[in-house]
Amino acid sequence: MEFSERLRKIRLEKGLSKSDLAAKIGVHYSQIGRYEEKGAFPSADVMAKIANVLEVSTDFLLNGTTDELAASTLSDKVLLNQFKAIEQMGEQDKNTIKTLIDAFVIKNKLKVLAL
C-alpha cells in the first residue's frame, strides 16, 4: 500500500473529510486531494501535522506497518518468517542470533575482500 492509499484509508477511518483534515493541518483542501490522488508528498512539517491529527507515526504514513515494510524489502519469505519468530524470543536468544548473523556477514565480507 502506498502513502496516498494509507492517507486516504486512515483519514476515512477517523471520519474526516479532505476539508476537515486540511483545516486541521493548515493547508487548502485541494492539497489533500493531491496527496491522495496525484501521488504528491507533503513537506516534512506538513507530514508531521498529518500524522499528529491522524494519530499515527510519520513512519507509518510513509512505510506502512512493520510487516508491510519488511515484506516489501525482504524477498525471501522463509527468512522473513524466521525473523518474525525471532522477534518473539527473549533478549538473550535474540542477542545470540544477532551475534551469529554478524559473524556470517563478516565472514562473507572477508571472502569478497580476499578475491
Stockholm file with secondary structure:
# STOCKHOLM 1.0

chainA/1-115         MEFSERLRKIRLEKGLSKSDLAAKIGVHYSQIGRYEEKGAFPSADVMAKIANVLEVSTDFLLNGTTDELAASTLSDKVLLNQFKAIEQMGEQDKNTIKTLIDAFVIKNKLKVLAL
#=GR chainA/1-115 SS CCHHHHHHHHHHHTTCCHHHHHHHHTSCHHHHHHHHHSCCCCCHHHHHHHHHHHTSCHHHHHHCSHHHHHHHHCCCHHHHHHHHHHHTSCHHHHHHHHHHHHHHHHHHHHHHHHC
#=GC SS_cons         CCHHHHHHHHHHHTTCCHHHHHHHHTSCHHHHHHHHHSCCCCCHHHHHHHHHHHTSCHHHHHHCSHHHHHHHHCCCHHHHHHHHHHHTSCHHHHHHHHHHHHHHHHHHHHHHHHC
//
